[in-house]
Amino acid sequence: MTDPGGRTLRLLSLLQQRRYWAGADLADRLGISVRTLRRDVDRLRTLGYPVEAQRGVDGGYQLAPGAALPPLVLDDEEAVALVIGLQAAAHSAVAGTAESSVRALAKVVQVMPARLRRRVEALRAVTEPASWGGPRDVVDPAALTTVASACRDVERLAFAYTAADGTPTDREVEPHRLVSLGRRWYLVAYDLTRGDWRSFRLDRLSAPRATGARFAPRRLPAEDAVAFVRAGLGVRATGWRVEALVAAPADDVRARIGRWAAVEDAGPGRCRVTTEPDDLDWAALALGSLGAEFSVVGPPELREHLRGWADRFDRAVPVVPPA
């Protein structure tokens, strides 16, 4: 790489990928001499990047924490993942994060290439969230955006899929929607191999590719994609309906969990919270995070669930005998 500017950006990207680079390895990756590498490192330092050098036979370089955050170099997948995360954080009820997330999102989107913006918009447009809480299972961001683009473009999709019993299969489908449910990602699609509608867990899906063949959308045999996934999983059609009275002002409670629950004023210093989570653990976590007294109106299963939590917490605190 002969262009100093492009080489410097490549050097910065490599230093951000790994904690420490041996000088010889770094020079080899860049296709330059160790002497040229030292000059490029000095150029980064003049730009404000705190690059530390370790001398000796096994000497090398690493980025150190600086007094200010310097510009970062992101690859395509990192940029898409960052924007998706910032979009979620922009709706967060955590104090102070929403405004800063919006500012950061505006900066990233402003310089993002059009091809990456299309991938982000495709993912957001074809995803139907079902409950609060982010997806838990590890999903390849490239696979996620490939599937989302196929849903948006009404284009047939082929991929390898591993069933629950470990059986590998090859599938070709007509993708309909992505669903985030129970902290997992699902693809709802018409399976051309099986001749029926199916939902696929994305963490079991690999090597997705758009075939280029378009299709006329079929009618989904359910109210929506979320209902279809829930029915396939045997989950209650509407999840749990949780209702509780909280001894705290409605505005305070709404600021904490208003993104996932309906909060109504129930008198001075009191409010009524209703939500429909898929997991009672999430309901217990949300109510417990309020830092206020509350009483459960329903369902009875939540009361038993909280008693189990209380017993575990009680056992976690050892009894200290008096002095």
N, C-alpha and C positions, 0 to 999 in steps of 0.2 A: 504494500500500500504506500504510494508515493505522496499523496496529498496530505500535508501536515494537519490541516484542519479535520479532515475525515478520520485520520489516524488517531488524533487526539480524542475525538469522540468515541472511537472504538476502544481506546485504552481506558477511558473513563468507564465505559460499559463493562469491561472485563473486571476492573477493580471493584465495581459495585456488585458483581456476581459472586465473588469469592472473598473470604476474609483476608487471605494472604496468598501472594503469588511469588514464586521463585523468579528471579530476574531473567534467567535463561528461558524458562517456560513462557513468560510473558512476551519476551522478544520473539520467540518462535511463533507464538500465536499471531503476532502482528506482522511477521515476516520482515523484521528489521534487526539491526545489530544491537548489542547491549548498549553501545555508546549512543546510538540514536534514541534508544529507549530512555536513557538518562535525560536527554534533551527534552523529550516529550513529557517526562515527569515534571521537569522544571517548568515547562509551559503550563501544565495543570496547576502547579503551585502559584504561579503568577495570576491565575484566574480565580484563586481563592480556595482551591481544593487542598485539604491537609493530607498530603501523601507522605507517609513515613517510609524511610528506607532502612533496611538492615544490611550492614556491610559484611564482607567476608565471602568465603567460597560458596556458601549456601545463602547468600544474601538475596533479598527480595523486597517487595513493596506491598503496602496495604493502606487503605483509606482509614484515617483516624477521625474521631469526632471533632467537629470544628465549633467555632463560636457562633456560626450561623449556618443554616441549612443551604447548601449549594444546589444548583440545578441538578436534577436526576435524569439519567438516560434510561428509558424503558423500551423493551421490545414490544411487539404487537400484542402478545397475549397478556403481558403485564399491564399494558395500557388499558385493554378491555376490562381486565379484572379490577383495576383501580377505579374506573368509571362506574362499574356496576356496584362496587362497594360504596362509593361516594353517593350514588343515587339512593341507596338504602339508608345511609347515614343521614342524608338530607331530610328524611322523614322521621328521624329518631326522636324519642321523647327525652333522651338524656340531655340535661341542661348544658348549653354551650356548644354542642356538637353540630346542630343543624345548620346554623348560620355559617360556621367555618367550613362545613362540608359543601355548602352551596358555593362559597367563594372559590374553594379549591376545584370544584367541579367545573365552574365557569372557565378557570384557567386551563384545565386539561382539555376540555372540549374545544376551546378556541384554537388550539394548535394541533388537534387530532386530525389525521388524514381522513378524507371522506370515506375511504373503504372501511376504516375502523368505526367511524360514526354509524355507518350502515349496520355493522355487526351488533353494536350496542343497542341501536334502535330496534333491530329485529328481535333481540332477546327480550327487551322490555315489552314489545308489542304483543308477543305470543305467549307470555307467561301469565298464568292465573294463580295468584297467591291464595292459599286456603286458610292459613292460620298464622299467628305471630310466631316468630322464631325462624332463624335462617336455616337453610339446608345443612344437614350434618355430615352426610357421606361425601367422600372425596370424589369430585367430578372434574374431568379434564376441561378447562375453560375452552379449548379449541373445539372439543366435541360438543360442548354446550352451545356455542355460537353457530356451529355448523348445523345442528339440529334446529335451532331457532330460525336460521335463515331459510331452511327447507320448509318449515311451517309457514313462514311469511310468504315465500315465493310459490307456494302450492306445487312443490316439486318432490317427486318420489325420492325416498331415502333408503340406502342400503347400509347395513352394519352387521357386526358380529355381536351376538348376545349370549350371555351365560345365564341359564335358568337357575332357580333356587336350589335345585339338586346338583348343580355343577355341570349340567349338560350344555355343551357349546352348540350353537346353531347360527346359521346365516339367515338374515331377515331382509325382506324388501317391503317397505310400508308406504302408505300415504299419510304423512304426518299431519296432525290436526292442531294440538296445543301442547305446551309445556305446563306442568303443574308443580308448584312447590307445596308439598303436603307432608306433615309429620316430620319436618326437617329433612326431607329427601326431595330430589327432583324426579319427576315422572314425565315420560312422553306418551301422550294419548294419540294412537294412530290406527288406521285400518291396515291389518296385516294381510298382505296379498298372498302370502304362503298359506296361512290358516283360513283365509276367506272370512275374517271376522275382526271386530274391534278388539284391541288389546291396549294395555298400559305397560310401559317398559321402564324399569328403574335405570336411570342414566349411569349410576355407578357400576352397573353390570353391562353397559353398552360400550363397545369400542370400535374404533376405525370407521366412524360414520362418513358417508360420502353421498353427495347429491348426484343422482343418476342423469339429470338433465331432462327427464321425462315429466311433463306437466300432467295434472289430473283435475277432473271436476270434483270439487269437494262433496263428500257424502254427508248424509244427515246422521249426526251422532245420536245413538239410542239412549240418551240421558239428558237431564236438564242442562248440564254444562259439563266441561271436562273435569272439574273438581268432583262433582257428584259421581261421575263415571269411575274415577280412581277410587273414591271412597267405597263404592259398591263392590269393586273388585277386591279391595282389601278387607271387606267385611267390617268396615268402620261404620259407626252410627251415622245415619244420613246427614245429620246436622252437628255431629260432634256432641260434646257435653254442653249443656246450657247451665252456666254458672251464674249465680246471683248472690251478692253479699252486700251487707251494710257496713260502711267504713266510717270510723270516727275521725274524719278529716274533711276539710273544705273540698268541694268538688273541683275547683280550679287546681288545687295542689295535686289531687289524684289524677286529674286529666293530664297534667304536665308530665306525669311519670308513666302512665300506662294508657293514655287516651288514644294512642295509635291502634291498640288492640282491643279496647273495651269501650262500651258505652257507659258514660258517667253522668248521673243525674243528681241534682241537688235534692237532698232529703231533709232539709232544715239547717239551722245554724250549726256549722262545724260538722255536718254529716252529709254523706252522699250514698247513692245506690250504684253499684257496679254490676254490669252484666256483660258476659262474654261467652263465646262458644269455641273453646279450645278443643283440639283433638286429643290432648293429653292432660290429665288432672295434675301432673307434675308442674305444667306450665301455669295452671291456675294458682296452685299453691305458691309457686315462685313469685308470681305477679302480686298477689295479695300480701305475701310476706315482705316484699320489697318496699311496701308503702311506709313502713315504720309507724304504723298506727293500729289501734285496736280495730278489729272487724269481727262480724258474726256472719256465718254462712246461712243463707236462706235456702239454698239448694244447689246441687242435688245432695241427697243423703250420702252418696258415695264419696263426695268431697270431704264430708265431716270425718268419715272413717280414714280417708287418705291422710288428712291432717293429723289425726291421732297417731297414725303410724310414723309420720314425720316427727311429731312431738316426742314420741318414745325414743326414736333414734337420737334426736338432739339431746334429750335428757341423759341418755347413756353416754353421750360423747363428753359430757361435763363431769369430771370426777368430783366426788364429794370430799371437801377438805375438812378434816376434823378441827374443831376449835383449838386454839392454842392453850 
